[in-house]
Amino acid sequence: MYRTLFVINPISGGGDALRTWARVRPEMARSGLQFSEQFTAGPGDATQATIDALRSGILQVVAVGGDGTLNEVLNGYLDPEGRPLNPDARLAILPAGTGSDFRKSLYQSEPGAHGQHRFDCTQKAILAITSDQTRPVDAGLVTCHDQQGAPVTRFFMNVVTFGLGGDVSRLVNGWRGRLPTWIGGRIRFASAAVRALAYYKTNPVAIQADNSQVNVESNLIVVANGRFAGGGMMLAPAALIDDGLFDIIITNRASRLDVVRELPRIRRGGYLDNPKVDMLRAAEVSLVTSRPVPLDIDGESGNYAPARFRLLPSVIRFAAL
């Protein structure tokens, strides 16, 4: 078994990560896994903990939390050129958190009954962490801008959404610590989507996807490696995390009313049948806008388009059955 570091985000999911780790830690000890643990205290801690661990010879880093925690660990796993710091090391996830959507693509299962699905994924994660089974997984690299207009380069594992998704992410993240813990991720994301529609406005966007270009008026574009985002919404129903391509979902001239009507079908992925929705597949994508438009990167807000995306095929060794 791999020498392992568990990186635990204690505020993920309103303490869900802590509760999950408290249940799982004794099982890890009984398994004979040689492990250490580190609790994060703020943004960037999980990234630095991963870098330090890989440089010290740790061969498995487990993100205990949601997609944001996994994203930070990923950004420590890869060097600035998008190569693993240690090609022999691997990543894993012990899912918890507000959204924790990547796990659904990793295990290729439908959300179903939320509690049962979480339990099943936890058991699968434990088995994967304590086994030697590894699968190659793609990652994405996005170059965009922060709130002050400074350039930002970030790796992502799951999904980046443009426009409405960025506004939803900002609202959900702003509610951290302010809502009761019994209000789960699905309700939080749905409530934020309804609220964000109040200032929904389409933007002229030039989309360059490999060798094709399309110009649209949009406030919802998805660049997906995984299938799910936003607390279980199937934004990219055909996306695969190991096929070497992004699935790019594009809305064009979709009004606020169009989005409201499609919300139930978005959860099931059925909104791709709408004539105002199109899909492309590409390994490189650019979204060119004349003004900053918010992005959601693996569930985290604060960055803006214009943006460029590049897929990094099979760059991650991931613990998975």
N, C-alpha and C positions, 0 to 999 in steps of 0.2 A: 504494500500500500504506500501511497505517496505521503511524504512529509507535508503537512497541511497547515495553512493559516486560515482561520475563520475571521472574516472582517464583518463586524456586527454594527449596523446602524441603529442605535437605541431608540431613535424617534421615528423610525420607519413604521408606517401604518399605525401611528398613535401608540407605539409600544408593542405592536404585533411581532416585530422581529425579536424583541427581548423574550417575549413569551414563547415564541417558536424555539429559540436557542435554549431556553430553560428546559423545554421538553426533550430536545434532541441531544443536548450535551451528554447526558448519562449514557445514551445509546452509542455515541461516538467513543466514549471512554471504554465501554464494554467491547466494542469492535476490535480494539487493539490498535486503532489508528493513532499515529504519533502526530499530535496537533497542538497548536497554540491559538490564542484568541486575542483579538484587538477590537476595542470599541471606539467608534469614531466620535469626534466632538464637534465637527463642523465640516463645511465644504472643503473638498480636496484631501481630507484625511485618508479616505479609502484608497485614493490614487497613490499617495505617498507610502501608505502601509504596504501596498502591493509591490511597489518598486523596491522598497527596502527588503521585503520578504524574498523576492526573486533574486536579488543580488546576494542574499545570504544563503542561498541554496534550497529554499523552499520550492517544492515542485507542484504544489496545488494550492490555489487561493480560492476560497469559497466566499461569495457575497451572500451575507445573511441580511436580506431586506428586499426591496422592490427593484424596479428597473433602474431607478436613479443610482442606487448603490452598485448594481451590476455595471452600470455605465462608468462610474468612477473607477471600479476595479479594472475594467477593460482599458481605461486610459492610463493605468499603471502597467498593464500587461504588455502593451505595445510601445515601442520607441517612437520618436517623432516621425520616422520614415515609414511607420506602419508595420514594423517587423517585431515579433515577440522578443522581449528582453532575454528570455531563455527558451529556445525552441523545444526543450524537453519538458517544460512546465505546462500545466493546464489550468483552466478555470472551471469553476462549478458554481451552482446557485442553490441556496436553501431558501425557497421562496417565502416572502412575507411582504408587507408593505401595502400602500394604498392601491396600486394598480397591479404590479407584478405580472405583466402581460407576456413577457418573453417566454416564461415557462410553458405557456399554452402552445406556442409554436415548437418549442423544444421537444415536448412530449406528444405533439400532433393529436391533441384531443380537444373536444368542444368544452366550453366553460361548464355547461350543465348546471347541476345544483352546486352553488358556489362553495359551500362548506365541504361537500364530499370531494369536489375536484381539488380543493386545496389540500385535503388530507391525502388523496392519492398522489399528488405531485410531491408532497413532503416525503412520503415513503419511497417514491422513485428516486428522489434526490439523495436520500440516505444511501440507497443501494448503489447509486452511481458514484457517490463520493468515496465509498469504501471498496469499490471495485477497480479493476484496471481498464475498464472499457472506456474508450475515448472516440469521439467523432469530430471530424473537421467541420467548422462553422465559419461562415462568412462574417465580415464586419464592414461597416461603412465609415468613410472619412468625409466630414462636412467642413467646408471653409465658409464662414459667414462673418457677422459683426456683432459686437456687444452693444449695450444701450448707448454708449458714448461714441459708437462708430468705429471702434478699434477692431482690427481683424482678429478672428477667433478660429482656431482649428481644433476639431474635436472628433474623436472616434465614437461610433454608436453601434449598438448591437441589434436594436429592434426596429424602431420606426421614427422618422422625422415627419411632422405635419406642419403645414404652412397656413398662416392666417387663422381661421377659426380654432384649429387645434392649439396654436400658440396661446391664444386668448384663454381657452379652457384650462390649459396647463397653469397659466399665471394665476387664475382664480383658485384652482384646486390647491396649488402650493401656498397661496396666501391664507388658506383656511387651516393650515397645519397648526395644531395646538389650540384652535379656536372652536372646533366642533367636537361634540361628544364622540368617543371612540366607537360607539355602537353604530354610528353612521358610516357604512362601509364605502369602499372605493367606487362601486357601481353607482350608488346614489350620489356621491360627490361629483363624479364626472358628468352624470346626466344633469344634475342641477346646474353645474357650471356651464354646460353646453347651452341650456335654455337661457341662462343669464347673458352669456357671451353673444347670443343672437341679437341682443338689444343694440349692439353697435357693429353688427355685421355689415361689411361693405366690400364689394369686389374690387380687385386691383388689376391693371394691365400687367400681364406676365408673359415674358418670352421664355419658352421652355426649349432647351437644347438637350436632346436625349440621344447619345451616340451620334449617328449621322442624320437624325431627323430634327426638325424644328417646328414648333407650333406656337401660335400666339393666342392667348385666352384672356378672358376677364374672370378672375377667380379669387375666392377667399378660402378655398379648401383644396390643397394639393397634398398628397401623401407619397413619401419616398420610403418604401418599405423593404426591409429584410425579413421581418417577422410578419405574422398575419394579424395580430391583435394589438390594440392600444386603447387608451382611455377607459380602463376598467372593464375590458372584455369586449369592446366593439371590434367586429371583424372588418377592419378597414381594408385589408388586402387579402381576400379569401384564398387566392391562389399562390401567395408568396411562399417561398421555400428558403430556409436559412442556409442552404448549402448548394444552390444552383448557379452561383456566380453572377446573378443579375438582381437588380432592384425591380420590384413592381412599383410603377408610378401611376397613381390614381389621380386623375385630373377632372375637376369640375369646371364647366365653362358657362358663364352667365346664369349660374344657379342663384335664385333669389332667396331671401330669408324664408319665404313660404315654402319654396322647394325643399330647403333643408329640414324645416319642421315636419313636412310630410314624409321625408325619407328617414327620419330618426329611428323609427322601429325597424326598418329594413337595414340600416347601417349596422345595427347590432348583429344581424345575421349575414351580412355581406351581400344582401340582395340589391343594394342601391346601385350596383354596377349595371343593372338593366336599364337605368334611367338614361334617356338620350342625351342628357346634359353631362353625363359622366363617361369618361374614356380611360383606357388603361394602356400603358406602354411598358416595355421591358428594356432595360439598358444597364450598362455597367458604369456609365458616367452621365451625369445630369447637371444642368445649370438652370437656376431660376433667376431671371433678370427682372428686376423691378426698379421703378423710378423713385421709390420711397421705401423706408424700412418697413418690413412686414414681419410680425412675430413668428417665431418657430418654437415648436416643442421638440426637443431632442431627448428621446428615451424618457419622456415624462417630466423633463426639466425645462423651465422657461428662462427667458433673459437674453436670448440671442435672436438675431434678425436676418432676413433675406435683404438684399441679394445673396445667393448661396450657390456653392458648387459641391457636388457629391461624387465620390469615387468609391466603387466597391472593391474590397480587398478579399479575394476568393480564398476560402479555406485557411485563413490566417490564424484562427483560434483552435487550439486543442481543447475540446470541451468534454467534461465528464458527463456521459449520458449513456443510458442503456440502449 
